[in-house]
Amino acid sequence: MKKAVKKKTGAQAWHYDVIVSPIITEKSTAASEQNKVLFNVRLDADKPSIKAAVETLFNVKVKKVNTLVREGKTRRFRNVEGKLSDTKKAIITLAEGQSVDISAGVK
C-alpha cells in the first residue's frame, strides 16, 4: 500500500483554523478600495497569529491588523429566549500593491 505524499506549502494546520470565513458585504467591498480585507476569525485568535495566517495562506504582505468582538444578541422565538454566539472580525490592511482574491478560495 502506498503512502500519501504531502505537498509542502509552508502552511500549517493551525493557519486554516484561525480564519473562519471572509466577510463579503457592501462595507467590505468599499474597504477593499483602501487595501483592506475583512475576515471572521476565531474568538481566541490574536493579532500576530491572524497576520501569520493571512500572509501564509494568501502570499501577501500584511501592514496592519485590527480586531473587534461583536457580542451575540439576545433573540426570542415563541416566548423562548436565546442568544446568538459571539463573533470576532479582523480588518486586515495590506501593503501597497497587494491584493487578495477572496472568490478564488484558499489553496
N, C-alpha and C positions, 0 to 999 in steps of 0.2 A: 504494500500500500504506500503510495507516495505522500510525502508531507507537503502541506500547503506552503508556498513561498510567500512571505510577507514583503510587500513593497515598502521600502524605507522612504518616507517623505519628510521626516522631521517632526511631524505632528504626532503628539502623544494622545492617548485616550482621553485624558482629562481636558484637553483643549476642546473636544467635541461636547463635553459635559458643561462647560462654562456658558457657552452661548446656547440659549434655548431656541430662539427664533428671531427673524428680522421683523421690524415694525414697518409696515407699509401703509401709510396714511397720507393725507394731504400735507400735514405738517412735516412729516419726514421727507416727503418728496421736495418740499420747499427748502428744507435744511440741506438736501443733497447739493444744492447750488452753491452752498458755502463749504463744501468738502466735509459734510457731516453725515454719519450713518447711525441709525438707531437700532438697537437690539434689545430683546428681552433676555436677561441673564439670570443665573441662579441667585437666590437671596444671600447665600454665603460667599459669593464671588467678590473679591476685592479688585481694586483698580489695576495693580500690576498683573494679576492673572488674566484679567479681561484684555489688557493690552497685549500680553504674550499670545493669547489665543487668537485674537484678530490678526496680528502680524504673521503668525504661523499659518493659519488656515487660508488667508486671502492674499498672502505675499505682498503686503503693503506696509508703509511706514506710518505708525500712529503718532500724532503730535500731542494729543491730549485726550483724557477720558473723564467724563462727568457721569455721575450716577445719581439716581433718585429712586426712592422706595415709595410705591403707592400702596397705601393700606387698603385692604379689602373693604368694600362697602357692605352694609347690612341690608339684606333683602327679605321681603315677605312673599310667601306664596301660600294661599289658602290658610291664612292665620298661623302659619308655621314660620318662625324667624330663622334665617340662615345668614351665613357670612361668606362673601367671596374671598378667595385666597389673596394674600399679598403678592405683589409683583415688583420686580426690580428692573429698571431700564438703564441702559448705558448709552450715552451720547458720545460717539467716537468722532474726534476731529482728525482728519487725515492730513498728511503733509501735502504741500503744493504739488500738483501734477498726479497725485494718486487717486484711484477710484476703485470702488467695489461694485461688481455686478451681482446684485442680490438674486436676480432672476435665474442666474446660471447655477446657483447652489454651491455647496461646499464639496470639494474634491477630496 
